[in-house]
Amino acid sequence: MRMSQTVVEKTTEQISKTTEQIAEATRQASSRAANALGHVIDDGVHVVRRAIKQGGDAAEEFLDDTTKRMERHLVLTVAATLAVGLFSGVVFGWLIKRK
């Protein structure tokens, strides 16, 4: 009977060690996955920030160009603004009158 108990004890001990090894491997894999995910998120944030900065720079450049163009062609700007205002007024007046 002593021999069968020794085999059972050894088997139980081996199963316990194997379970601990599996648990440790799982913890390490989980830690690596979380670390990799953190890097991916950081890279994504960096890309988004760069895109926002470039978009803001492009919008600012467009606004500056438009302002300079309006200053160079002041009479044309005033005439176009007046035409758009008159056209809008006529259309809105016509729509209100129809009802």
N, C-alpha and C positions, 0 to 999 in steps of 0.2 A: 504494500500500500504506500510506503514511503516513496518509492520510485515514481508512481503515478502522480503523487502530490508534487514532486520536484518538477516533473514535466509540465504540469498545470501551472505551477508557480512561474517557471521559465517562460511559458507561453504567454501568461498574463503580463509578465514584466516586459516581454518583447512587444506585445500589443500596446502597452502603455507608452513605451518609448516611441513606437511608430506613430501613435496618436499625437504625442508631443511634437514630433518632427513635422507632421502634417500641419499642425496648428501653427508652428513657427514659420513654415514655408508660406502658409496662407497669410500670416501677418506681414511677412516681407513683401509678398506679391501685392498685397493691398497698399502697403506704404509706397512701393514703386509706382503703382498705378495712380495713386493720389498725387505723387510728386510730378509725374508726367502730365497729368491733367492740369496741375497748377501752372506748369510751363506753357502748355497750350493756351490756357486762358490769358496768361501774361502776354504772350505773343499776339493774341487776338486783340487785346486792349491796345497794345502798341500800334498795330495796324490801323485800328479805328481812329486813334488819336491823330496819327499821321494823315489819314484821309480827311479828317475834320479840319486840320490845320491847312492842308492844301486847298480844300474847298473854301475856307475863309479867305485865304490869300487870293484865290481866283476871283471871289466875289468883290473883294476890296479893289483889286486891279480893274475889274469891270466897271465898278462905280467911279473910280478915278478917271478911266478913259472916257466914260460917258460925260462926266462933269467937264472935262477938258474939251470934248467935242461940242458940248452945249455952249461953252464960253466962246469957242471959235466961231460958231454959227448962231449967234444970238438972235438975229432977225428971223432966221428959219425956225428956230426953237419957239419963239414967241408966236409966229404965224401958225405953226403946227399945233401948238397948245390952244390957240384961239379956235382953229378949225375943229379940233376934237371936242372942245367945249360947246361950240355951236351945234355940231352934229348930235352930241349927246342930249343937249337941251331940246332939239327938234324931235328926236326919237322919243324921249321921255314925255314930252308934251303931247305927241301924237298918241302914245300908249294910254296916257291918262284921259285924253279926250275921247278915245274909243270906248271906254268903260262907261 
